[in-house]
Amino acid sequence: MRIPPLPALRAFLAACRAGSYSAAGEELGLTHGAISRQIQALEAWLGQRLFERSGQRMVATPHALAFAQEVGVALERIDAAARRYGKGSATSLLRVSAPATFAMRWLHPRLPMFHARHPGIQVQVVTATTQQLALSGSFDLAIRVGVYSQAHFTAVAFLDEWHTIIAAPALLARSPLESPDDLHAHLLLDTETRPGLWQQWFNAAGLRDTRELRYQRYDHFYVTHAALLDGLGVGIGPLPTLGKDVEAGRLTLPFPEIVTASQRYLSLTPVGLPKTVAHRHFEAWLVEEGALAGDD
């Protein structure tokens, strides 16, 4: 493995970030000449010019900026791994990737309970929209729905989710839903990233005449969720993911017995990644909270 000298990489990244050798020197506590020598050494190692003179300043080339972007990500991952697997509090950091709505409506409201039980563990949650759910990037544990390759991830199931009709209580007070046929009097809120859910619910409800129903479509479910809270229409929502909204009376379930087929949330760990104590505590807590949510 051929890796450029780390001091030269640090000087190079600082110069790209700061925009000049002098500013990079101030950031790293080095002289202008020291930064220049480190970058010259990196250019010699690569056999490629990285900076060009523009007036009194040395400016990074497009080639250098592309290189800096990739190297920066790699060094961030090295830094995170060193903090995670080093001694002391470094092992308390756990990076969790989760779908945006799930993180906002299910995970975040429950995290204070986890921190109360494990005050020394830092959970760093990075959210992903539906278009970003590919398992890429840097994380220790990913939360996803469905089945994933056992060759790449070990999976622990912790929560079953289904969908049913949800609405703001004030909306139903003005225009009640006594039966599925009453949906013709309402605006149905739909989400581009969750296609087919209304039809699945219609099938479960045995509703055949859907031709005259009116729809309003949004691009992401968290936008649909905001519209539901504002009473703009009736929607299809996930449970128990939105359980806190129902408990608080922000949303209500007119037909709680009519639901779509369930899907399962998994805690996914990349194969070959050792589970730290923090990782195991968090995974066990997910299973515990999932069981409690399923009993509600």
WOMODA-V629021 format. One record per pair of residues at least 24 apart in sequence whose C-alpha atoms are under 6 Angstrom apart, sorted by the first residue. I is the first residue (numbers start at 0). J is the second residue. Records with the same first field share a line. If there is no record, write none. Layout:
I=J  J
This chain:
7=37  38  41
10=34
11=38
91=120  121  277
92=121
93=122
94=123  138  139
95=123  124  138  140  141
96=124  125  126  141
97=126  141  142
98=126  127  128
99=126  127  128
100=221
104=241
105=240
140=267  268
141=266  267
142=265  266
143=264  265
144=263  264
145=263
151=269  270
152=267  268  269  270
153=267  268
154=265  266  267
155=265  266
156=264  265
157=286  289
158=263  264  289
159=262  263
160=238  261  262
161=237  238  259  261
162=236  237  238  258  259
163=235  236  258
164=234  235
165=234  235  236  251  252
166=227  233  250  251
167=228  230  250
168=251
170=230
183=212
186=213  214  232
187=214  232  233  234
188=214  215  216  232  233  234
189=215  216
190=216  217  218  219  220
191=218
200=259
